Amino acid sequence: MSKETNRVLGHADESDGIEEYDNPLPDWWLGLFWFTIIWAFGYGIHYHFIANRSQESELAAEMAAADARWPTQAEAMAAALSEFAVTAEAVTAGEAIFTQYCVACHSADLSGGIGPSFLDEEWVHGGQAADILRTITEGVPDKGMVPWGGILSPEQINQVGAYVMSKHSEATGRSIEDIVAAGAPSA
C-alpha cells in the first residue's frame, strides 16, 4: 500500500491505531469519473439541441395522442348540452337523482350546507346551463365535490341540471328559458 513518506501530516491522522495516508485514487476510477462528465455534457447537448427533445415536447406529444384516443369532456359537454331540455319528466327524474346523490351536501330544499345554495343569484361556478352541467360533470375536487360524469350518464346529468334550474327558477323568478338560452349552443 502506501509508504510512510506519503503520510498526510498536519492534523490528527492517527487515532485508535488507524493511520490516514494520502493515497491517489485508482486510475480506472478517475477515468470513469471523467468519462461520465464528458458523456453527460455530450448527452445534454444532443438531447436538448440536436435531437430537439424536451419534457415539454414529449408531454405535448403524449397529450395529442391521448386527445386522439379518448373523446374530450368538451365534446361530451357539447353533446349533452345540445340534448338539454327542462321538461316535467326531466325535473321529476332529476329530483330523484338529486335526492340520492346530492342532498347530503346541498340539502333537500337546495339551500346549501356543505355545498353552496342553489336558491339565490350567487353561483360559485356559473349559473348558466352550460356552467351547471359542467360543474356536475367535472365536479369541484378542490371543494370536495366529486366529478359525477363517470358515475351518472349524460341523460342523468341533464336531469339533475333540469331539476336544479327549475328550483332556482322558482326561487329567484328567473325564467328557465333565460337560464337555458344563455348557456345553449347557437343553432
Backbone as a printed PyTorch tensor [residue, N CA C, xyz], in Angstrom:
tensor([[[  0.8380,  -1.1790,   0.0000],
         [  0.0000,   0.0000,   0.0000],
         [  0.8800,   1.2380,   0.0000]],

        [[  0.5930,   2.1600,   0.8730],
         [  1.3550,   3.4050,   0.9060],
         [  2.5780,   3.2710,   1.7820]],

        [[  3.5060,   4.1120,   1.4760],
         [  4.7140,   4.1510,   2.2860],
         [  4.5550,   5.2450,   3.3180]],

        [[  5.3250,   5.1610,   4.3370],
         [  5.2730,   6.1210,   5.4230],
         [  5.5450,   7.5390,   4.9330]],

        [[  6.2960,   7.6890,   3.8560],
         [  6.6270,   9.0230,   3.3510],
         [  5.4260,   9.7040,   2.7020]],

        [[  4.3750,   8.9550,   2.3180],
         [  3.1790,   9.5360,   1.7020],
         [  2.1340,   9.9410,   2.7310]],

        [[  2.4690,   9.8550,   3.9560],
         [  1.5250,  10.0910,   5.0280],
         [  1.1300,  11.5590,   5.1030]],

        [[ -0.1820,  11.8340,   5.3010],
         [ -0.6790,  13.2060,   5.4430],
         [ -0.3080,  13.6930,   6.8250]],

        [[  0.2550,  14.8720,   6.8910],
         [  0.6650,  15.4370,   8.1660],
         [ -0.1330,  16.7060,   8.4410]],

        [[ -0.0920,  17.1720,   9.6550],
         [ -0.6860,  18.4510,   9.9910],
         [ -2.0270,  18.3600,  10.6850]],

        [[ -2.5590,  17.1890,  10.8550],
         [ -3.7890,  17.0690,  11.6300],
         [ -3.7850,  15.7230,  12.3350]],

        [[ -4.7730,  15.5290,  13.1440],
         [ -4.8270,  14.2820,  13.9050],
         [ -5.1490,  13.1530,  12.9510]],

        [[ -4.1230,  12.4980,  12.4590],
         [ -4.3210,  11.4520,  11.4700],
         [ -4.0740,  10.0650,  12.0320]],

        [[ -3.9470,  10.0000,  13.3150],
         [ -3.7130,   8.6960,  13.9040],
         [ -4.5020,   8.6190,  15.2040]],

        [[ -5.5160,   7.7720,  15.2150],
         [ -6.2570,   7.5510,  16.4480],
         [ -6.7260,   6.1110,  16.4500]],

        [[ -6.7340,   5.5250,  17.5750],
         [ -7.1170,   4.1300,  17.7360],
         [ -6.3260,   3.2090,  16.8160]],

        [[ -5.1360,   3.5740,  16.5090],
         [ -4.2980,   2.7320,  15.6800],
         [ -4.5810,   2.8540,  14.1930]],

        [[ -5.4860,   3.7610,  13.7980],
         [ -5.8060,   3.9490,  12.3820],
         [ -4.9660,   5.1010,  11.8720]],

        [[ -4.2540,   4.8620,  10.8050],
         [ -3.4180,   5.9040,  10.2300],
         [ -3.9910,   6.3260,   8.8870]],

        [[ -3.9830,   7.6370,   8.6160],
         [ -4.5140,   8.1660,   7.3740],
         [ -3.3670,   8.4810,   6.4290]],

        [[ -3.4770,   7.9500,   5.2050],
         [ -2.4360,   8.1820,   4.2160],
         [ -3.0040,   8.9550,   3.0330]],

        [[ -2.1520,   9.6220,   2.3080],
         [ -2.5320,  10.3760,   1.1280],
         [ -2.3260,   9.4930,  -0.0970]],

        [[ -3.2840,   8.5840,  -0.3320],
         [ -3.1880,   7.6750,  -1.4690],
         [ -3.9350,   8.2720,  -2.6590]],

        [[ -3.3920,   8.2040,  -3.8490],
         [ -4.1160,   8.7020,  -5.0230],
         [ -5.2650,   7.7560,  -5.3760]],

        [[ -6.2880,   8.3140,  -6.0420],
         [ -7.4140,   7.4940,  -6.4830],
         [ -6.9490,   6.5650,  -7.5910]],

        [[ -7.5830,   5.4100,  -7.7360],
         [ -7.1960,   4.4930,  -8.8160],
         [ -7.4520,   5.1360, -10.1830]],

        [[ -6.6070,   4.8140, -11.1460],
         [ -6.7270,   5.3990, -12.4760],
         [ -8.0480,   5.0290, -13.1490]],

        [[ -8.5040,   3.7990, -12.9700],
         [ -9.7610,   3.3980, -13.5980],
         [-10.9360,   4.1930, -13.0360]],

        [[-10.8680,   4.5610, -11.7540],
         [-11.9360,   5.3240, -11.1260],
         [-11.9380,   6.7530, -11.6590]],

        [[-10.7780,   7.3600, -11.7460],
         [-10.6850,   8.7050, -12.3120],
         [-11.1160,   8.7120, -13.7810]],

        [[-10.7200,   7.6740, -14.5240],
         [-11.1280,   7.5840, -15.9280],
         [-12.6360,   7.4940, -16.0720]],

        [[-13.2660,   6.6890, -15.2280],
         [-14.7220,   6.5650, -15.2510],
         [-15.3850,   7.8830, -14.8660]],

        [[-14.8360,   8.5920, -13.9020],
         [-15.3570,   9.8870, -13.4720],
         [-15.3390,  10.8890, -14.6280]],

        [[-14.1950,  11.0250, -15.2960],
         [-14.0840,  11.9920, -16.3940],
         [-14.9240,  11.5610, -17.5930]],

        [[-15.0050,  10.2580, -17.8630],
         [-15.8530,   9.7760, -18.9480],
         [-17.3130,  10.1310, -18.6850]],

        [[-17.7720,   9.9750, -17.4370],
         [-19.1480,  10.2930, -17.0830],
         [-19.4450,  11.7700, -17.2950]],

        [[-18.5310,  12.6350, -16.9050],
         [-18.7330,  14.0740, -17.0920],
         [-18.8030,  14.4190, -18.5790]],

        [[-17.8950,  13.8890, -19.3690],
         [-17.8880,  14.1710, -20.8110],
         [-19.1460,  13.6070, -21.4680]],

        [[-19.5350,  12.3840, -21.0850],
         [-20.7360,  11.7820, -21.6540],
         [-21.9750,  12.5960, -21.3000]],

        [[-22.1060,  13.0500, -20.0410],
         [-23.2670,  13.8380, -19.6180],
         [-23.3480,  15.1420, -20.4020]],

        [[-22.2210,  15.7970, -20.6130],
         [-22.1990,  17.0380, -21.3780],
         [-22.6450,  16.7720, -22.8200]],

        [[-22.0920,  15.7370, -23.4420],
         [-22.4710,  15.3930, -24.8180],
         [-23.9310,  14.9880, -24.9290]],

        [[-24.4080,  14.2130, -23.9740],
         [-25.8030,  13.7870, -23.9850],
         [-26.7360,  14.9780, -23.8340]],

        [[-26.3990,  15.8990, -22.9330],
         [-27.2240,  17.0940, -22.7470],
         [-27.3120,  17.9250, -24.0160]],

        [[-26.1880,  18.1180, -24.6900],
         [-26.1840,  18.8630, -25.9560],
         [-27.0520,  18.1370, -26.9850]],

        [[-26.8630,  16.8280, -27.1180],
         [-27.6380,  16.0600, -28.0940],
         [-29.1320,  16.0900, -27.7680]],

        [[-29.4920,  15.8590, -26.5190],
         [-30.8960,  15.7460, -26.1220],
         [-31.6400,  17.0560, -26.3200]],

        [[-31.0410,  18.1610, -25.8750],
         [-31.7540,  19.4360, -25.8910],
         [-31.6130,  20.2110, -27.1910]],

        [[-30.5200,  20.0460, -27.9090],
         [-30.2960,  20.8930, -29.0730],
         [-30.2980,  20.1310, -30.3950]],

        [[-29.6390,  19.0030, -30.4680],
         [-29.5440,  18.2740, -31.7330],
         [-30.8260,  17.4840, -31.9900]],

        [[-31.2470,  16.6710, -31.0210],
         [-32.4630,  15.8730, -31.1930],
         [-33.7090,  16.7050, -30.9340]],

        [[-33.5410,  17.8720, -30.3240],
         [-34.6270,  18.8050, -30.0300],
         [-35.7520,  18.1330, -29.2450]],

        [[-35.3820,  17.3600, -28.2350],
         [-36.3590,  16.7260, -27.3690],
         [-36.3270,  17.4310, -26.0240]],

        [[-37.4830,  17.5730, -25.4390],
         [-37.5710,  18.1370, -24.1000],
         [-38.7960,  17.5390, -23.4250]],

        [[-38.9250,  17.7780, -22.1480],
         [-40.0830,  17.2660, -21.4370],
         [-41.3600,  17.9090, -21.9590]],

        [[-41.2760,  19.1860, -22.3280],
         [-42.4530,  19.8790, -22.8370],
         [-42.9330,  19.2650, -24.1480]],

        [[-41.9890,  18.9730, -25.0600],
         [-42.3990,  18.3930, -26.3420],
         [-42.9020,  16.9610, -26.1670]],

        [[-42.3030,  16.1990, -25.2610],
         [-42.7850,  14.8430, -25.0050],
         [-44.1770,  14.8680, -24.3860]],

        [[-44.4240,  15.8150, -23.4710],
         [-45.7480,  15.9510, -22.8750],
         [-46.7690,  16.3430, -23.9340]],

        [[-46.4100,  17.2820, -24.8000],
         [-47.3260,  17.6950, -25.8660],
         [-47.6630,  16.5220, -26.7800]],

        [[-46.6820,  15.6880, -27.0970],
         [-46.9300,  14.5220, -27.9480],
         [-47.8440,  13.5180, -27.2440]],

        [[-47.6270,  13.2900, -25.9540],
         [-48.4830,  12.3690, -25.2080],
         [-49.9070,  12.8970, -25.1020]],

        [[-50.0470,  14.1980, -24.8750],
         [-51.3800,  14.7920, -24.7700],
         [-52.1150,  14.7150, -26.1070]],

        [[-51.4000,  14.9350, -27.2040],
         [-52.0220,  14.8270, -28.5280],
         [-52.4870,  13.3950, -28.7810]],

        [[-51.6810,  12.4170, -28.3840],
         [-52.0740,  11.0160, -28.5480],
         [-53.2900,  10.6860, -27.6830]],

        [[-53.3300,  11.2140, -26.4660],
         [-54.4740,  10.9710, -25.5840],
         [-55.7300,  11.6350, -26.1310]],

        [[-55.6000,  12.8530, -26.6580],
         [-56.7550,  13.5350, -27.2400],
         [-57.3060,  12.7700, -28.4350]],

        [[-56.4230,  12.1770, -29.2170],
         [-56.8670,  11.4120, -30.3780],
         [-57.5280,  10.0990, -29.9590]],

        [[-57.0670,   9.5450, -28.8520],
         [-57.5770,   8.2380, -28.4380],
         [-58.9030,   8.3290, -27.6800]],

        [[-59.0380,   9.3050, -26.7970],
         [-60.2370,   9.4220, -25.9770],
         [-60.9650,  10.7170, -26.2910]],

        [[-62.2910,  10.6990, -26.3030],
         [-63.0310,  11.9410, -26.5510],
         [-62.8730,  12.8880, -25.3640]],

        [[-62.8660,  14.1400, -25.6620],
         [-62.6690,  15.1320, -24.6060],
         [-63.9740,  15.4130, -23.8830]],

        [[-63.8560,  15.9600, -22.6910],
         [-65.0460,  16.3200, -21.9390],
         [-65.7890,  17.4560, -22.6160]],

        [[-65.0700,  18.2980, -23.3480],
         [-65.7300,  19.3990, -24.0430],
         [-66.6970,  18.8620, -25.0980]],

        [[-66.2810,  17.8210, -25.8180],
         [-67.1690,  17.2160, -26.8080],
         [-68.3740,  16.5720, -26.1290]],

        [[-68.1390,  15.8840, -25.0250],
         [-69.2350,  15.2620, -24.2900],
         [-70.1810,  16.3210, -23.7420]],

        [[-69.6220,  17.4380, -23.2670],
         [-70.4470,  18.5190, -22.7370],
         [-71.2840,  19.1440, -23.8510]],

        [[-70.6910,  19.3420, -25.0150],
         [-71.4360,  19.9130, -26.1400],
         [-72.5830,  18.9920, -26.5470]],

        [[-72.3190,  17.6870, -26.5520],
         [-73.3710,  16.7310, -26.8950],
         [-74.4750,  16.7420, -25.8440]],

        [[-74.0890,  16.7860, -24.5720],
         [-75.0870,  16.8080, -23.5000],
         [-75.9040,  18.0890, -23.5450]],

        [[-75.2600,  19.2070, -23.8070],
         [-75.9540,  20.4880, -23.8300],
         [-76.8810,  20.5880, -25.0330]],

        [[-76.4940,  19.9630, -26.1380],
         [-77.3580,  20.0110, -27.3160],
         [-78.6380,  19.2100, -27.0870]],

        [[-78.5890,  18.2220, -26.1980],
         [-79.7620,  17.4110, -25.8830],
         [-80.5020,  17.9310, -24.6530]],

        [[-80.0440,  19.0340, -24.0740],
         [-80.5950,  19.5130, -22.8130],
         [-81.9780,  20.1220, -23.0150]],

        [[-82.8930,  19.7410, -22.1390],
         [-84.2300,  20.3250, -22.1390],
         [-84.8000,  20.2000, -20.7400]],

        [[-85.4570,  21.2530, -20.2800],
         [-86.1010,  21.2180, -18.9760],
         [-87.5560,  20.8380, -19.2120]],

        [[-87.8550,  19.5810, -18.9650],
         [-89.2220,  19.0740, -19.1010],
         [-89.6790,  18.5660, -17.7460]],

        [[-90.9860,  18.3510, -17.6220],
         [-91.5250,  17.8530, -16.3500],
         [-90.9290,  16.4850, -16.0090]],

        [[-90.7500,  15.6500, -17.0320],
         [-90.1750,  14.3230, -16.7920],
         [-88.7230,  14.4310, -16.3330]],

        [[-87.9790,  15.3360, -16.9710],
         [-86.5690,  15.5120, -16.5990],
         [-86.4510,  16.0460, -15.1800]],

        [[-87.3290,  16.9800, -14.8100],
         [-87.2860,  17.5470, -13.4540],
         [-87.6240,  16.4770, -12.4220]],

        [[-88.6290,  15.6560, -12.6890],
         [-89.0090,  14.5880, -11.7540],
         [-87.8800,  13.5720, -11.5930]],

        [[-87.3090,  13.1490, -12.7140],
         [-86.1910,  12.1980, -12.6460],
         [-84.9830,  12.8420, -11.9750]],

        [[-84.7390,  14.1080, -12.2650],
         [-83.6200,  14.8270, -11.6570],
         [-83.7720,  14.9660, -10.1550]],

        [[-85.0120,  15.1500,  -9.6990],
         [-85.2490,  15.2480,  -8.2560],
         [-84.8740,  13.9440,  -7.5560]],

        [[-85.2220,  12.8140,  -8.1610],
         [-84.8770,  11.5160,  -7.5620],
         [-83.3610,  11.3250,  -7.5120]],

        [[-82.6740,  11.6970,  -8.5820],
         [-81.2110,  11.5640,  -8.6100],
         [-80.5790,  12.5250,  -7.6140]],

        [[-81.0920,  13.7600,  -7.5590],
         [-80.5770,  14.7550,  -6.6180],
         [-80.7510,  14.2600,  -5.1860]],

        [[-81.9140,  13.6870,  -4.8810],
         [-82.1770,  13.1730,  -3.5370],
         [-81.2090,  12.0460,  -3.1890]],

        [[-80.8870,  11.2210,  -4.1530],
         [-79.9990,  10.0860,  -3.8990],
         [-78.5470,  10.5200,  -3.7110]],

        [[-78.0570,  11.4540,  -4.5290],
         [-76.6320,  11.7580,  -4.5470],
         [-76.2440,  13.1180,  -3.9570]],

        [[-77.1130,  14.0980,  -4.0120],
         [-76.6880,  15.4800,  -3.7630],
         [-77.1880,  16.0830,  -2.4570]],

        [[-78.2300,  15.4900,  -1.8650],
         [-78.8570,  16.0730,  -0.6800],
         [-77.8830,  16.2060,   0.4870]],

        [[-76.9610,  15.2940,   0.6120],
         [-76.0350,  15.3220,   1.7540],
         [-75.2670,  16.6350,   1.8310]],

        [[-74.9350,  17.2120,   0.7020],
         [-74.1560,  18.4560,   0.7040],
         [-74.9910,  19.6900,   0.4010]],

        [[-76.0310,  19.5530,  -0.4210],
         [-76.7810,  20.7320,  -0.8600],
         [-78.1480,  20.8380,  -0.1960]],

        [[-78.5380,  19.9210,   0.6660],
         [-79.7930,  19.8190,   1.4070],
         [-80.9800,  19.5840,   0.4770]],

        [[-82.0480,  19.0530,   1.0430],
         [-83.2190,  18.6630,   0.2530],
         [-83.9060,  19.8630,  -0.3820]],

        [[-83.8520,  21.0170,   0.2920],
         [-84.5060,  22.2030,  -0.2760],
         [-83.5470,  23.0690,  -1.0920]],

        [[-82.3490,  22.5610,  -1.3800],
         [-81.3210,  23.2190,  -2.1920],
         [-80.7700,  24.4880,  -1.5450]],

        [[-80.9560,  24.6270,  -0.2320],
         [-80.4900,  25.8420,   0.4470],
         [-79.0200,  25.7690,   0.8290]],

        [[-78.3950,  24.6590,   0.5660],
         [-76.9670,  24.5360,   0.8470],
         [-76.7070,  23.9010,   2.1890]],

        [[-75.4790,  23.7520,   2.4730],
         [-74.9900,  23.1330,   3.6970],
         [-73.4940,  23.1230,   3.5510]],

        [[-72.9510,  21.9380,   3.3360],
         [-71.5350,  21.8440,   2.9950],
         [-71.3210,  22.4570,   1.6200]],

        [[-72.2300,  22.1420,   0.6990],
         [-72.1780,  22.6980,  -0.6550],
         [-72.9660,  23.9920,  -0.7250]],

        [[-72.8140,  24.7490,  -1.8000],
         [-73.4900,  26.0410,  -1.9070],
         [-74.9920,  25.9090,  -2.1610]],

        [[-75.6990,  26.9940,  -1.8940],
         [-77.1300,  27.0780,  -2.1460],
         [-77.3830,  27.2980,  -3.6320]],

        [[-78.5090,  26.7590,  -4.1060],
         [-78.9120,  26.9800,  -5.4970],
         [-80.1130,  27.9110,  -5.5840]],

        [[-80.5010,  28.5130,  -4.4800],
         [-81.7280,  29.2970,  -4.4550],
         [-81.5010,  30.8000,  -4.5740]],

        [[-80.2760,  31.2340,  -4.6970],
         [-80.0130,  32.6650,  -4.8260],
         [-79.3280,  32.9470,  -6.1580]],

        [[-78.9820,  34.1910,  -6.3840],
         [-78.3440,  34.5760,  -7.6460],
         [-76.8300,  34.3920,  -7.6250]],

        [[-76.2720,  33.9830,  -6.5010],
         [-74.8260,  33.8100,  -6.3790],
         [-74.4390,  32.3800,  -6.7390]],

        [[-73.8530,  32.2120,  -7.9120],
         [-73.3860,  30.9040,  -8.3530],
         [-71.8720,  30.9120,  -8.3060]],

        [[-71.2970,  29.9980,  -7.5740],
         [-69.8470,  29.9510,  -7.4020],
         [-69.1480,  29.6070,  -8.7140]],

        [[-69.7360,  28.7060,  -9.4840],
         [-69.0900,  28.2280, -10.7130],
         [-69.9110,  28.5380, -11.9570]],

        [[-70.7800,  29.5280, -11.8790],
         [-71.5720,  29.9440, -13.0330],
         [-72.9770,  29.3790, -12.9690]],

        [[-73.9640,  30.2080, -13.2810],
         [-75.3620,  29.8050, -13.1790],
         [-76.0330,  29.5370, -14.5060]],

        [[-75.2880,  29.5470, -15.5970],
         [-75.8770,  29.2320, -16.8990],
         [-75.9590,  27.7140, -17.0570]],

        [[-76.7680,  27.2800, -18.0060],
         [-76.9630,  25.8380, -18.2050],
         [-75.6410,  25.1150, -18.4390]],

        [[-74.7940,  25.6750, -19.2890],
         [-73.5050,  25.0290, -19.5830],
         [-72.6400,  24.9490, -18.3330]],

        [[-72.6610,  25.9970, -17.5090],
         [-71.8600,  26.0100, -16.2820],
         [-72.3530,  24.9560, -15.2920]],

        [[-73.6660,  24.8580, -15.1520],
         [-74.2440,  23.9030, -14.2100],
         [-73.9290,  22.4670, -14.6430]],

        [[-74.1140,  22.1880, -15.9190],
         [-73.8250,  20.8370, -16.4120],
         [-72.3360,  20.5160, -16.3170]],

        [[-71.4810,  21.4950, -16.5860],
         [-70.0340,  21.2670, -16.4740],
         [-69.6500,  21.0020, -15.0160]],

        [[-70.2490,  21.7540, -14.0900],
         [-69.9340,  21.5530, -12.6740],
         [-70.3700,  20.1660, -12.2100]],

        [[-71.5410,  19.7280, -12.6520],
         [-72.0000,  18.3840, -12.2860],
         [-71.0730,  17.3350, -12.8950]],

        [[-70.7220,  17.5140, -14.1610],
         [-69.9020,  16.5250, -14.8680],
         [-68.4850,  16.4600, -14.3220]],

        [[-67.8370,  17.6150, -14.1730],
         [-66.4240,  17.6610, -13.7820],
         [-66.2230,  17.7420, -12.2790]],

        [[-67.2710,  18.1280, -11.5330],
         [-67.1420,  18.2790, -10.0950],
         [-66.2670,  19.4640,  -9.7320]],

        [[-66.0350,  19.6140,  -8.4510],
         [-65.1420,  20.6470,  -7.9340],
         [-64.2600,  19.9710,  -6.8890]],

        [[-63.2340,  19.2360,  -7.3290],
         [-62.4160,  18.4660,  -6.3900],
         [-61.7790,  19.3180,  -5.2940]],

        [[-61.4570,  20.5820,  -5.5850],
         [-60.8540,  21.4390,  -4.5640],
         [-61.8010,  21.6760,  -3.3950]],

        [[-63.0970,  21.6260,  -3.6530],
         [-64.0900,  21.8680,  -2.6130],
         [-64.7530,  20.5870,  -2.1220]],

        [[-64.3310,  19.4420,  -2.6480],
         [-64.8520,  18.1690,  -2.1640],
         [-65.9700,  17.5770,  -3.0030]],

        [[-66.3700,  18.2400,  -4.0920],
         [-67.4230,  17.6800,  -4.9480],
         [-66.7890,  16.7690,  -5.9940]],

        [[-67.2180,  15.5240,  -5.9850],
         [-66.6510,  14.5570,  -6.9250],
         [-67.1780,  14.8210,  -8.3300]],

        [[-66.4260,  14.4520,  -9.3490],
         [-66.9410,  14.5500, -10.7180],
         [-67.9880,  13.4600, -10.9490]],

        [[-69.2030,  13.8590, -11.2620],
         [-70.2760,  12.8950, -11.4510],
         [-70.3350,  12.3840, -12.8800]],

        [[-69.4960,  12.8920, -13.7680],
         [-69.5030,  12.4680, -15.1650],
         [-69.2030,  10.9940, -15.3490]],

        [[-68.4120,  10.4070, -14.4820],
         [-68.1040,   8.9860, -14.5860],
         [-69.0980,   8.1040, -13.8560]],

        [[-69.9740,   8.7090, -13.0580],
         [-70.9300,   7.9520, -12.2570],
         [-72.3270,   8.0190, -12.8730]],

        [[-72.7270,   9.2230, -13.2610],
         [-74.0410,   9.4220, -13.8680],
         [-73.9130,   9.4540, -15.3850]],

        [[-74.9530,   9.0170, -16.0510],
         [-74.9690,   9.0880, -17.5170],
         [-75.2280,  10.5390, -17.9350]],

        [[-74.9350,  10.8920, -19.1820],
         [-75.2370,  12.2510, -19.6410],
         [-76.7130,  12.6080, -19.4800]],

        [[-77.5910,  11.6330, -19.6790],
         [-79.0200,  11.8920, -19.5000],
         [-79.3330,  12.2170, -18.0360]],

        [[-78.7330,  11.4770, -17.1100],
         [-78.9610,  11.7430, -15.6870],
         [-78.3900,  13.1010, -15.2860]],

        [[-77.2460,  13.4650, -15.8490],
         [-76.6650,  14.7830, -15.5640],
         [-77.6040,  15.8740, -16.0610]],

        [[-78.1810,  15.6950, -17.2520],
         [-79.1550,  16.6550, -17.7710],
         [-80.3760,  16.7430, -16.8590]],

        [[-80.8130,  15.6020, -16.3260],
         [-81.9790,  15.5940, -15.4520],
         [-81.7000,  16.3230, -14.1440]],

        [[-80.5310,  16.0920, -13.5610],
         [-80.1700,  16.8130, -12.3310],
         [-80.0630,  18.3060, -12.6240]],

        [[-79.4540,  18.6560, -13.7440],
         [-79.3630,  20.0660, -14.1310],
         [-80.7320,  20.6880, -14.3180]],

        [[-81.6610,  19.9560, -14.9340],
         [-83.0250,  20.4580, -15.1270],
         [-83.7060,  20.6870, -13.7830]],

        [[-83.5130,  19.7630, -12.8530],
         [-84.1150,  19.9140, -11.5250],
         [-83.5510,  21.1330, -10.8000]],

        [[-82.2320,  21.2730, -10.8090],
         [-81.6010,  22.4140, -10.1320],
         [-82.0700,  23.7210, -10.7600]],

        [[-82.1180,  23.7760, -12.0880],
         [-82.5450,  25.0090, -12.7540],
         [-84.0130,  25.3120, -12.4990]],

        [[-84.8580,  24.2780, -12.4290],
         [-86.2780,  24.5330, -12.1640],
         [-86.4700,  25.0860, -10.7570]],

        [[-85.7750,  24.5390,  -9.7780],
         [-85.8950,  25.0430,  -8.4050],
         [-85.2760,  26.4330,  -8.2710]],

        [[-84.1870,  26.6760,  -8.9730],
         [-83.5700,  28.0080,  -8.9690],
         [-84.5250,  29.0180,  -9.6010]],

        [[-85.1900,  28.6200, -10.6640],
         [-86.1440,  29.4950, -11.3380],
         [-87.3100,  29.8360, -10.4160]],

        [[-87.8150,  28.8320,  -9.6970],
         [-88.9140,  29.0710,  -8.7580],
         [-88.4960,  30.0280,  -7.6490]],

        [[-87.2830,  29.8740,  -7.1410],
         [-86.8250,  30.6770,  -6.0050],
         [-86.4840,  32.1110,  -6.4000]],

        [[-85.9720,  32.3150,  -7.6030],
         [-85.4860,  33.6460,  -7.9880],
         [-86.4030,  34.3720,  -8.9510]],

        [[-87.3400,  33.6760,  -9.5530],
         [-88.2080,  34.2990, -10.5340],
         [-87.5570,  34.4230, -11.9070]],

        [[-86.3800,  33.9210, -12.0570],
         [-85.6800,  33.9370, -13.3430],
         [-86.2380,  32.8040, -14.1980]],

        [[-86.5880,  33.0880, -15.4270],
         [-87.2160,  32.0560, -16.2530],
         [-86.1950,  31.0010, -16.6820]],

        [[-86.6810,  29.7830, -16.8000],
         [-85.8220,  28.6800, -17.2320],
         [-85.3080,  28.9370, -18.6400]],

        [[-86.1270,  29.5430, -19.4700],
         [-85.7090,  29.8410, -20.8400],
         [-84.4870,  30.7510, -20.8540]],

        [[-84.4490,  31.7300, -19.9350],
         [-83.2820,  32.6210, -19.8510],
         [-82.0350,  31.8470, -19.4360]],

        [[-82.2080,  30.9470, -18.4760],
         [-81.0640,  30.1660, -17.9960],
         [-80.5350,  29.2750, -19.1140]],

        [[-81.4350,  28.5700, -19.7840],
         [-81.0250,  27.6440, -20.8340],
         [-80.4850,  28.3950, -22.0420]],

        [[-81.1530,  29.4630, -22.4490],
         [-80.7280,  30.2060, -23.6430],
         [-79.3480,  30.8180, -23.4590]],

        [[-79.0490,  31.2440, -22.2540],
         [-77.7450,  31.8690, -22.0140],
         [-76.6140,  30.8630, -22.1200]],

        [[-76.9120,  29.5770, -21.8940],
         [-75.8380,  28.5900, -21.9470],
         [-75.9460,  27.6210, -23.0940]],

        [[-76.9720,  27.7590, -23.9140],
         [-77.1620,  26.8120, -25.0090],
         [-76.2810,  27.1650, -26.1890]],

        [[-75.8700,  26.1650, -26.9430],
         [-75.0750,  26.4590, -28.1300],
         [-75.9360,  27.1140, -29.1990]],

        [[-75.3380,  27.9620, -29.9900],
         [-76.0970,  28.6330, -31.0420],
         [-76.4250,  27.6380, -32.1420]],

        [[-77.6740,  27.6620, -32.5810],
         [-78.1200,  26.6850, -33.5800],
         [-77.9040,  27.1970, -34.9820]]])
